[in-house]
């Protein structure tokens, strides 16, 4: 799962009254710093007078970057900046102002901060989506802030070119799994392509057993297979995996959501737990038709380039929570060989019984506010092996016990649903940066 480099256009702004040697030197140092952050960068010529803006606008049109960097090198004439920004008024903008520098034991300035003061307020009044950073290219704080912004801007761009496959819709009346299609497209950029689960069943029934013989053989060699799981169970489950994988590739889906209850779990008698646990190593996916969940998973995946999973929060205590789904976890996040078993209580089919690995984790969940704007709940902690538990009559769930950085009650009072996306690592800063770009109200507990 290789991520792409953030792509940006840098437009440096100066003033004709200052020596070109300074403007050129500081531009080159800025370019070097930005490329050192892994940014795929194109730099326009320095804009000093109004006629210089035409070339910068042309580059913006040609490159279609993830974000624009407005670099204030010195005092500037504000209309020159706005003339360029008009070409990119809908995209994220990094407003970067240089500051003072030391030369020959003396502090010097070209007046960039006064210029930036004019531009920052102008951007605010124009309603532009921007972040303001200030400092010289060699300052660690500046590089850190730009790096966070670059990753968030790249994710925002990728979301606007992402399509989620939705097979079925929200399970069992889960209001929090529902979504508003057009506002989702407008605000976050994600498209949803909906089909019924019938397409899955039909393709499974049309597939010959021989087409998954190799997968069945690999499963029997590499999985710990529980009592009662037959070759026929494995064949149907692996046909479903092949079907879902084919659909993802055929339609170019960035993520997949499928409704299991009750069409697949009760009527077809084969849950998608194992197919999703396999496919989750390749593309973000989850079940029960929960669109806010899969969009959260996409965000985490794009930010981290990691496999992401999800789980239900089953209990909250003073300093910890227990989280796990009823038969799903990406095999790549499980501890040791995959463990699978046969279930016939609450749902039917072959399910994942593995435990999650231990390690630092971030849990997150998108939700709606009353006015239908978006919010996000973010939780961090240390994943440990869970105490032995099971839902009455069911197999053991893929799960983890998370020792929280915050308090359990804060988590409980901010629950945004039962489903939370899971990524290994601490990504609070990255998620907060993305929330800022996308006008999502964050809550960290």
N, C-alpha and C positions, 0 to 999 in steps of 0.2 A: 504494500500500500504506500506508494511513493507520492508525496505531496508535491505541488508545484511551487516554484518560487513566486513570492509576491512581485507583481509587475507595477512599476511606477514611472511616471515622467517627472523629471525635476526641471522646474523653471526658476532660474536665479534672477533676482531683481536687484539692480543697482541704480546709481545716479551718475550722470555724466561729469559731475564736479570732482569725483574721486579718482585716484590713479588706477588705471586698468590693471596694473601689476597686483594690487591688493584684491581687486574683484576676481581676477582670474585665479590667483592663488587660493583664495578661500573657496571658490567654486570647486576647484580640483580636489581640495582636501575634503570637501563635503561629499563629492562623488565617491572618493576612495572609502570614506566611512560607510556610506550607504551600501556600496557593493560588498563591503566586509560583513554586512548584516545579511547577506544572501539575497539582496533585492535585485531583480532583473530590471536594470535602470537604463533609461535614455535621457540624456540631458540636452536641453535646448540651449541655443546661444543666450548670453546674458541680455536681459531686457532692461534697457536704460531709457529709451525714448519710445513714444507711441508707435512709431513705425516698426519697432522691433517685435511687437506683439504678434504680427502676422505669422512669423515662422513658428513661434511657440504654439499658436492655435493650430497650425497645420500639423505639427508633430502630435498634438493631443488627438486630433481627428484620425491620424494614421495609426496610432499605437493602441488606442482603446485600453488604457491601463486600468489596473485595479484601483489606483488612487493617484492623485496629483500632489506633488510636493511644491509648495510655494516657498522659496528660499529668499529671505530678506537679508541681503548682504550689507546694505547701507541704508541711509535715508532714501526714500523712493517717492515717486509721484503715484498716488493711490489709483488714479484711473487706469494706469498701465496694468496694474494687478487685476483689477476688475474686468478689464477687457479680455485678459487671458482666461480668467476663471469662468466667464460667461460660457466658454466652450465646454466646461466640465461642471456646471452648476448642480447637477444631480448626483455627482459622485462624491466619495469621501475625499477630503482635502487635509493634508498635513501642512499647517502653517508653521514654518521653522524660521526663527529669527536668530541670527548670530548676535553676539554681545561684544564686550570689550576684549582686547587682546594686548599682550605685553610685548614690547619691542624695545631693545636697548635699555632695559630697566625701567621703562616708562609705560604706563597704561595708555592705550590708544583706542579710538572708536571712529567708525564710519557713520555712526548714527542709526544702526539697524533697529534698536529697540524703540526709539520714537516712531520710526516708520511702521513697525509692527503694531504699536499701540493704535495707530489709525486703522490699519487693516483688520486687526482682531475685532474691533468694535463694528467695523463695516460688515464683516462676515456675519457677525451675530445679528445685525439688523436685517441683513439679506436672507436670513434663515438658512444659511449654508451648513452642511454637515462637515464640521471641521474639528481638528484638535490643534491646540497651540503648544509648541515646545520652544524652548529658548536655551541657547548655549552654543559653544564652539564644537566643531566636529570631533575633537579628541576627548570630550567629556563623557565619562561612563554613563551618567544619568541621561544625557541626551540620547546616546546610542540605545540605552535600554528602553526609553519611552518610544523612540522611533521603531524599534524592533517589535514591540507590542502592537503598535498601531498597524505596522505593515502586515503582520499576521492576521489581525482582525479584518483589515480591509480586503485581504486576499480571500478570507473565508466569506465575507459578505458578497464578494464578486462570484465566488463559486456557488453560493446558495442561489444566486439569480440565474444560474445555469444548471440547476439541479431539478430532477424529477423523481418523485417518490412513487413507487408502485403500490397501490392499495387494492388488496384482494378481499372483497367484502367490506364491512364497515365496523363501527364500534360494537364490541361484544357486550352482551348482558346489560344493556342500558347504561353504559359508562359515559355519563355526560362529559367528563373531563377528557375523554378520548376523541370527542367530536371537534370539528373545526369549521371555520368560515373560509370558504375557498378563495374568493377574490381578495379579501383583506390579507390572507396569508401570502398570496401571490404579490400583492402590492407592497406590503410592509417588509417581508422577509425574502421574497423573490422565488420561493420554492413552488414548483408546479406539482400537482398530484394527478396521476393517471389511474383511474378507477376501473376495476374489472370485478366480476363475481368469482367466487371460488370454483364455480363450475368449470372454468377454463383449466384449472389445475386438475380436477378430477378427470375431465375428458382426456387431457394429455397423458395422465398416468395410465388410463385404461387403454390408450392407443399405443403405449410404449411396450415393446417386447421385453420379457424378463432378461434375455441375453444382453440387452443394452446396459444392464447394471450388474452383470455377473462379476466384473472386476471389482466394483465398489463393495459388493457383498463379501467377496473374498478378503479384501483389505480390512473391512470392518471386523470380520471374525478373527483376523490376525492381530489387530491393533486395539480393539476395544475390550473392556471387561463387560461381558454380556450376561445379564441376569437371568434367573430362572424364568421359564415361560416364554422367552423371546424366541420365536420360530424363524426359520429361513424366510418364510412368507412375509412375516412382519418386517424383516429387514429389507426384503425386496420392494415392498410397497413404500416404505419410508425412504429408500434410496431413489426410487422412481420419482418421489415427490421432490427430493433434493435436486435431481437432474431437471425436473420441470421448472422449479423456481429459478434455478441458475440460468436455464435457457430463456425464461421470461426477462430476467434482469439484463441479459446480454442482448436479446432481441429488441427490447424497447429502450435500452440505454438508461436504465434506472440507476440512480445514485444510492437509493436505499429502498427497502421493501418492508411493507406492513401487511399482515394477513390475519383475518379473523378466523379463529379456530372454533370457539364455542358458538353455536352448537353444530354447525354444518359439517365440519371435519371431525370434531371430537365425539359426537354422538351418532350422527347419521352415517358418515363415511367410516367411522371407527378407526381413524388413523390421524393422530395429531401431528402438527408440523414441527414438534420440538426438536427432533434430531435433524431434519433438513435445515432448520434455522440455525442450530448449533454448529453445523458444518458451514453453511453459507455465511454465518457471522464472521468467519475468518477472512472473508473476501469482500464483504460489503455490509454496511450497517443494516441490521434487520431486527425485527421484533414482532410481537403478535398482539392479538386482541384489537386490531384496527386502530391503534392509538397514534394519531398523526402528530400531536404536540410532542410525544415521546420520540418518534423517529426523527423529527426535525432537530430535537435536542441532540440525539445521537449523531446526526450529520454534522452539527456544529462542533461537537467534541472531536469527531473523527478528522474533520478538516483542520482544526486547530492543532492536533497532535500527531496526525498520521498513524494513529494506533488503532488496534481492534477495540471496539466499544461494545458493551453489553447493556443489560438492564435488569432490574429486579423490582419486586414488590416489597415495600417496607412492612414487615410483619409485626415487629414490636419495637417500642421506643422506651429506653430506660434512661437513667440520669446522665450517663456518660457514653451511651452506645445505642446502636440500632442493629436489628437483624434484617438483612435484605436478601431476597432470592426469588426467582421465578419458578413456576410450578413444573418446569421440565426443560427449561432453556437456559443455556449459557454458551457463548462461543467456545468451542473446544480449545481455541488458542489461549483462553483465559483460565482454563481449568487446571487444577493441580494433578499432575500425573496422567495416566492413561484415561481416556474417556470411559465413564461408567454409564451403561444404559440398562433400562429395565422395562418391564411390561406393566402397564397400568390399566385398570378397568373400573376405577372408582372416580367419580366426578367427570372423568374424560377417559378416552380409550386410545391405546396405541403404544408406541415405543417412546420413552422419554429419557432425557439426560438426568443422571443422578450424581454427577460429579460435583466436587466442591471447587470454589474459586481459589485462586492463588492468594497468598498473603502479600501485603504491600500497601504503599500509599495510594489512596483513591480519591477521586472527585466524583461526586454524585450531582446531577443537575436535572432540572425539569422546567420546561416552558409551560406557562399557563396563561389564562386570560384574566384581565381585570374586569370589573363590572362594565366599563365603557368599551370593552372588547379590545383594548390595547394589550400588549404582551407584557408579562412579567417572567422572571426566572428565579427559581430557588436553587441555591448552590450550597452544597454540604461537602466538607472535607474531613478526612480522618485516616486511620490505619486499619486496613482489612486484616482480620484474623480468622482462623478456623472457627466456625460456629459451634455452639453447643449442639449436641444431638437433638434434632427436633423433626417433626413431620406434621403435615396437615392430616387430620384424622382419616385413616384408611388409605392414604396416598404414599407414593414413594418418597424417599428423601429428596429435597429440592437442591438444585445448585444454589449455593448461598454463601454468605460471608457475614461475620459480625464486625461492624465498623466502630472502632473506638474513636469517638468524635473529638474534633478540635474545639467545638462549642458544646452547648448543653443539649441534652435530649429534648427538654421541654421546648426550647427554641425551635428545634426541628419540627416537633409535633404541631406547634402553633402556626407553623408556616407551610404545612403539608399542602402541596399543590395537586396531588393525586396519589395513587398508590404506586405508580410506575415511575422509576427514576433511572436515567441513563447512568452508566458506570464507565469511567476511564481510569486507568492506572497512572498515578502522578498527581501533582498539585497544580491545577490549572485555574485557580481563582482569578489571578490577574488577567489571564488571557480571556476568560469569559466576561469579566467586568469590562474589558476594553471593547469586546464585541457587542455587549449590551449597550454601551454608550453609542456605538456607531449605528445600531439598529433601533434605537429608541425603545429598548426593553428595560423595564424597571427591575433591577437586581435586588435580591435579598440573600446575604450570606449568613449562614448560621453554623 
